[in-house]
Amino acid sequence: MNDRKLFLSRELAWLDFNARVLDEALCEANPLLERLKFISITDSNLDEFFMVRIAGLRRLVRAGCDFPDPAGLRPSEQLSEARKKICKLILRRRKCLDGILRELENYGVRLREAGDVGEDIQAQLATFFDDQIMPVLTPFAVDSAHPFPLLTSGAIVIAVEIASSTGSCGESRFAFVEVPGVLDRFVEVTGRPADSGRLLVTLESVIWENIGKLFPGCRIADRIMFRITRDMDLTFSDDPEGSMSLLESIHTKLQQRKQREAIRLEFCRRDTGKLAAWLKKSVDIAEEFCYCIDSFIYLKQFMQLPGVINMPELLEEEWKTSDVFELEGSASIFDAIKKAGDTAVFLPFHNFDCLTRLLNAAADDPDVLAIKQTLYRVGSSSPVVDALRRAAENGKQVTAVIELRARFDEGNNIGRARALEESGAHVVYGVSGLKVHAKALLIVRREAGRLRRYVHLATGNYNARTAKQYTDIGIISTDPDLCSDAAALFNILTGFSTAPEWKCVSCAPFNLRSRFEELVKREIRFARAGLPAKITAKMNSLSDEGMIRILHEAAAAGVELQLIVRGICCYRILPKEKNVRIISIVDRYLEHSRIFCFNNGGSPEYFLSSADWMSRNLDRRIELLFPVRDEKICSMLRDILNFQLQDSDKARQLRPSGSYTRPDMSEYTGNRSQRRTSDYLRSISEKSRNRRGGILEIYANDR
């Protein structure tokens, strides 16, 4: 179990995941504009990979911490191997984008650079530049009086070398023009004949062709287009002297992000001239972190293009969501919850509205005394926060545990925290040294002279936007054990309580790792006793060294492992492990739910969790694992896991080599798990409206 051959490299495994995302852009079964969206997602993912993972590896190398990872690769080797994979990914992405844009022309839509259109259109674009673009632009000169400017990370920038219009000799002068993000990336050329189709040009190319107007009296000797990506992997630590609060510390560091060093330099075209050399030197970046994108850059913004084109026939039809039928048919949602017992909410197949309805009811109900909730990523506009604010204004005891250190959402979370405080809510900014990643809501209500608690525990964030894009599962319950454990969790988060004797949940960093290990070891004991042993687990990432070792031990003992790991998977399947199957599913929705099923000698136990099997989740965060005891919900989880394990349209299977199989199809079969899940849950809701009672029979028949 100490063999490095048991592991795959984490960083390289992440790049392989992004390659699987790009596969969706190449999948002909996807409508054309859906394929374009996946190109945008791939580019966005790669940006974050540089800002966090590549930045971290480079810091390790610079600090001399060049120690190998569990797979045996040192940080310097990981950087080298990552660059090879990234270069291949960029080339493959460019060919894919070129193919999609050519196909778009068959539908009468052309995307061009401003320099590649006729003179009459260029004249029209020049007028558009003068009227609509130039007033927004600000050139930044670089000379003895103007230091090198602070260029925005991720923005498209044009650098120019300026020569005197008189042709006199002298030292070169340089300037920068940022392409403003406040303007639309794609400009449609209007006033064209209907039979000529639609013509779009990129904003940056219009600026490129007209940039000389920003420097009257000067001659543009050279110009290049580029993007800088900065190191954004900030570490927030508590102030040992207590002179600065966590909120103040994070706010300060967010301001410093603009000044972080460059981790990547992307050129729009290959350029080895003096201007490019000067830029690399000025930015202080090594050649190994420079990339030539021989096509459009900043493809993340191509997510805007489907909306600009507005051709629904080139998008996948909307999948109808359904209401949670157990919460319908009652004037009071609290009465509905008591009547239904444990209730599952499957996002995005169910409407997120059921949770906002619960919070709004709690905010307005005079019998509700207190609301406690954890918030990790709430979004810039949040109906959840709005409900909590109204509850506080209505005199409820509202406690919000807001994790300010949610990467790239720090600013949003600070804004929401201040808004809640202004409304009178008690706001707690996490726990010293630990991120609060658990998803929990607790409502305390007075009923018939006694207090009753309602709890919601989930795998995903209370975010109305991602609730439409991520698959997540939550349980609404009045179960006394779940409510007691949730109350204990909030006491830990807001006070000085130590970990209690949990009644049914497991909580990181206290006992979550040991609980998972205990459950795996139990299956090992069953296998060694000659009894059926099986673990089915669905998660986002599997990279924790300890969990991978014990899973290999389980495989060696004969335990059947069925793992559904969307993203990073560092488990290397050994050739002899015929009882191990690992798949990754990339589809319309981001697979985000964590489901764990342990066979338990033929009496399967199901759990949901906010945690992946990663070291940070098990050791450095507040996370929850909670059991699913309700028979009908267990039945649903079993069916949904089976849909994924049977998926032949979107599942990629991990090979012992570390590579994945790739579905190659021009149309979908009936084994697309997300579609099956959507139809399955909607069917249950529709049948249940017409047939109250006999719910277990409905679930069983739908399998």
Disulfide bonds with the S-S distance in Angstrom:
none
